[in-house]
Structure formats: C-alpha cells, structure tokens
Amino acid sequence: MKKIILASNNKGKIKEFNTMLDGIFEVVSMSDMQVEEAPEIGLTFVENALIKARNASAQSGIPALADDSGIVVDVLNGEPGIYSARYAGNHGDDEANTQKLLDEMQSIPDKKRTGRFWCAIVFVEHANDPTPIIIQRGWEGEILREKAGENGFGYDPIFYVPTHKKTSAELSSEQKNDISHRGKALQALLAELKHKSIC
C-alpha cells in the first residue's frame, strides 16, 4: 500500500482521514515523519492547503495530502474562515474558539445564523508538483446558541445540520464522513486519484 503523509497533527482529522482512506493509502502524520509545520500565510483555504502539502512532501520525501478547513459564517463576513483553528488566539483550542463564535453571534437572530464548513484538499506527488489536485467542498448548516453532542471536534457541537436535524457532533462518524465538507472533498479526491491511476 502506498504511503502518504497527511500534513496535520490534529488527532481528530487524522482519525477521519485514516477511516476514509483505509485500504487505499497508509496515512502517516507529520509527527510520525518528524515534519515541522510551515507557517500558514495564505489568504484562502486553497493557498494554505498547498503550503502545507508542499512542506510535508519536501520534508518527508513522499506524496502529501493536506486540507485546510474551517467554518464560514455569513453574517460575520466569512469569519472565522481560515482562522477557525486559532479564532480565540491559541491554535487548536476548540473550547475557546467555539465559545468566541457563540459570543460573537449572541445577538444574531435565528434566521441569520447560516454558515458552512468549508474544506480545500490538496494532493501533491512531490514538493514541486506543478499539477496538484485541488478539491473544494462545503457543508451548509446553521450556528446554534449552545453546544449539543459529544462526537467530532472543533465547531461540530454548534453546527446544526438541517437535513439530519442534529448537530455535526450528534452524527455518527460514518454519517459525518458521508455528508461532511471533508468527506465529500475526500470522495472527489479519490475519484480524481483513480482517474489519474495514482491509487
């Protein structure tokens, strides 16, 4: 099985990718390969995913997969957006980030609490790959006023999915992987990799 590095140390994300790529790729994390993070200086999800993928491939010497994802809230002009993981200041503090978003939206009426999770996935065969595969997908929902559910990570407990009448954190991992922004992007990426005979 072909080894691929996922440009992340986020345990929740690594678990999701491993589940979805099981039997297709052997997914290793940045910490498995002693890869140091690159500064995310892009202004879009795609730019940041490309930076991360090229960095991981350059340091590990193997093909790399990176995603940059976050939550985009309409009434906040797209915030937190690319800053979702560090919205409250410290990178990866899910509790603080979620609380900040709830605070920012305290006075927003229910009908204006629309938003989406957004995911850009990038695959490079090597660090200087001139034709990276780039996939973007969104997942529409609403921002709740309080948390519900124990599954998932990040903003999942306050992201309400109208089609399932549950938050993302109340869905099983199988359900989430089927319909989420990352799940849909990864399915599209796999189709593209098969088309190019990479997997």
Secondary structure by P-SEA (a helix, b strand, c coil): cbbbbcccccaaaaaaaaaaacccccccccccccccccccccccaaaaaaaaaaaaaaaaccbbbbbbbbbbbcccccccccccccccccccaaaaaaaaaaaaaccccccccbbbbbbbbbbbccccccccbbbbbbbbbbbccbbbbcccccccccccccccccccccccaaaaaaccaaaaaaaaaaaaaaaaccc
